[in-house]
Amino acid sequence: MKDKNINGKKEIVKKFAEKGYSLQGYSPVYIIEIILHFSTKNRSDEELKKLAEDLINNFGDVQNFLFSDRNSLQCMGLSEDEMDNIAFMAALFRRMCVDDYQIPLEYSDRDMLERYLKAIFRFELVEKLYLFPVKNQKIVDCRYINEGIEDSLSFNINNLIKVLEDYPDCHEYILAHNHPRNFCKPSATDISSTKLIAGKLRLLGYELVAHYTVGIDGVDTILQDINYLQYLFGADD
C-alpha cells in the first residue's frame, strides 16, 4: 500500500531547506508532526496533524513524547511499527549527545565528566543507574545497570559484580544515576545505598571512586570516603 503522507514528507524537506536546515521557529506540535511523517505509514497529512496535536496535549512537550514508554504511546493509538521507529529516533538523539565524548575519559577532569554525565542522562524520564569501570584514573567504559521509575530505582548488587568481572584489570569504578525533574542533591537513600554497595564490593577488591547524582540543576557527588553520618542527617529524603 502506498504511503499516504509521502507528499507531506516532500513538503517538510522543502520547508526545512528553505529555513536554512534549522528547526528554529517550529512549534512543538509541528516538530512532532515532522517526527510522525518519518515514523508512520498510511496516515494522511490531516490524520498526522491531529495526532501531533493530541500527543502534545498529552505529553506536554517533544522530549516527553519522544522518550515516553511504549504503553503510553500505544494508548495514543500508535502501532508497534510506529513505536519502533520513534524509539529508533530517540536512540539516535541519545547517541549523538554522548558521541561527543571519547572513552577512555579522564575522571579527574571534573568539568568534562559532568558534561559527559549530563549527556548520558539528558533525555531520561526515569531513574537509571550506570557503572563506569576505571583504570589508571580513566573511565574505560559506560555500562547500563538498571532503571526504575521517575523518582526511585532498585537493583541487584550481583549485576554490578557481573559487570565488573568483565574488566579484570579494573579495580576501581564510578556509579552515576539521575533524578529526573528533580535536583541533583543526593537523598538519604542514595547515601545509604552507596555505603552498602561500596562496602560489599570492597570485600571483593573493588573500590568506589565516587557516585554521581545528575539532576535538573547539575551534578552532585557521593564520595566513597564520605562522612556518612554528617551527610546523612543533612540530606533530604
N, C-alpha and C positions, 0 to 999 in steps of 0.2 A: 504494500500500500504506500502511495506517495506521501512524503512528509508534508502535512498541511501548511506548516509555517516556514517553508523554505524562502518565500518572498520576504517574510518578516526578517529572516536572518540576513538576507542581502541588504535590506534597508538599514539594519543595525550596523553592519560593517561599513556601509557608505557614510552614515552619520558619524561613526567613530573616527573615520579617516578625516572627515571634514572638520572635526573638533581637535585635530592635531593628535589623534590617538590617545586621548585622555578621557577619563570618566568624570572630570571636574564639571560640576553643574548638573549632573544627572541626579534625579530624585531616587531615594531608596526603592520606591516601587518600580521605577524604570530599570534600575540595576538588577533587581530580582527578575523582572521580565526578560532582561537580556540573558541571565543565567538559565531561565526556563527555556528560552528559544534554543539554546545549545544543549539542553539536557532532556528535552522531551520530543516526542514524535506524535503526529496525528492529532495535534491540538491546533485549533485555529488561532489567529492573532487575537481575536476577541476573547477566546477562552483563556489564553495566556495572560492577557491584561487583567481579566477578572481574578484569575488565580493569584497573580502577583499582588493585587490589592488585598485579597483575603489573607495571604501569607504575611504581609507587612502588618496587617491589623492583628494577626495572631501572635507573631514573634517579636514585633516591635522594631527590629532593625535587620539589616542584611546579615550581620555576623551571627545573630541568634538563629536566623533561618539556615544559613549555610552550614553551621556547626551543630544543629539540633540533632536529637536522636531519631532513629528510624520510625519509632512508634508515633512520634509527634507528626512527622511528615506523612505517614500513612493515614493518620486521622484527617489530614488536609486533602486527601484524595490522590496522592502521588502513587504511581505504580512502583513495582520493585525495580524495573529498569531505570526509571526516572530517579529513584533514590540512589541507585548505584552510581549514576552519572553525577549527581550532586555530591555524593561522598568523595568521588574521584576529584572533583574540582576543589573541594575543601582540602583534601590531602595535598594538592598542588600548592595551594596558598600556604599551608603549613611548611611544606618542604622549601619553598622559595625563601621564607623568612629565616629558616635555620641554615640553609646552604651558604649564607654569607659568612659563616664561621667555620674554620677549618680545625678538624681534630687531627693530631693532639693539640690541646689548648692549655696554655699556662694558667693554672688556677690562682697563681699569685697576682695576676693582672685582674684586680677586682672589678674595674670598670668594664673590661672585655667580658668577664664572666657574667656580670649582671646583665649585660646586653644579650648575651647568649641565652641565659635562662629566661629572660623576658620573651625572646623569640620563640623558644620552645613552648611556652605556655600562653602565647598571645591570643590564640583563638579558642582556648579551652573553656567550656562551660561547666565542667565538673572537676572535682579534685583528682589529680593524677600524681603518682609517685614515680620518680626516675632515679636510677642509680648510675653513678659515674665512676668507673674504676680509675685509680690514679697510680701512675708510675713516674718516678723521678720528677715529682711536682708538676706533672702534666696529666690532664684528663685525656684518657686514651679511647674512650667510647662513651656512648649515651645509651642506656638500656631502660626501656619501659618496664615497670614492675606491675602496677595495678591502678585501677581507677575506682572512685566511689560515686557519690552524688555531689550536689553543689557545695555542701558545707561539711562533708565528712568522708573519711577514707579508712578502709580496713584492708589488711593484707596478711599473708602468711610469711613469717620470717624465713621459712625454708626457701621461698622464692628468691630472697636476697642471697642466701647461701649458694643456691644453684647458679645464679648469675656470676657471683664472684669466683666460683670454681672454674668458670670459663676463662679466667685470666690468672693463671698460676703465677705469673711474675708480678702481679699487683697485690700488695698487702695493705693498701690504703684505698679509701673510697669516699665519695661525697654523695649525699642524698639531697633531693630537692622535690618539693611539692608545692602546689599552688592553692591560693584562696580565691576562687572565682567570685568577683563582685564584692570582695572584702579586702581589708587591709592586710599587709604582709606580716604584722607583728605575730610571733608565734603564740599559740594558745597554750594553756596548761597541759592539754592533751598532747600537743605537738612536742612539748618539752619532755614529758614523762615517757612518751613513746620513743623519743630519741635516746634517752638514757637507757631504756630497756634494750633497744636494738644494739647500741654501742657496746653495752656490757656483754650481751650474748655473743656477738661477733668477735669481740676481743678475745674471748676464750678460744676461738678458732684461729687466732693470729691475724685478724683484720682490724685496722684502726680507722675510726671515723674522723675524717678531716673536718667536715662541717656539714650541717644540714641547713639548706636554704629554703626559706618560705617566700613565695612570689605572690604579691597581691596587686591591687589596683594602684597602690601608691609607691610601688617599688619592690625592693628585695631586702629581706632581713636574714639573720643568721643565728642558728643554734650551734654554738661551737661544741666540740667533743669534750673540752675541759671546762664547760660552763659551771659557774657557781649555781648548782641546781636549785637549792632552797631559796636563795635570794631571787633568782629569776622566776621561779615558780610562783612565789607569793606576790610578785609584782606583775604577773601576766594576767591577761583577761581570759576567761573561759571561752 
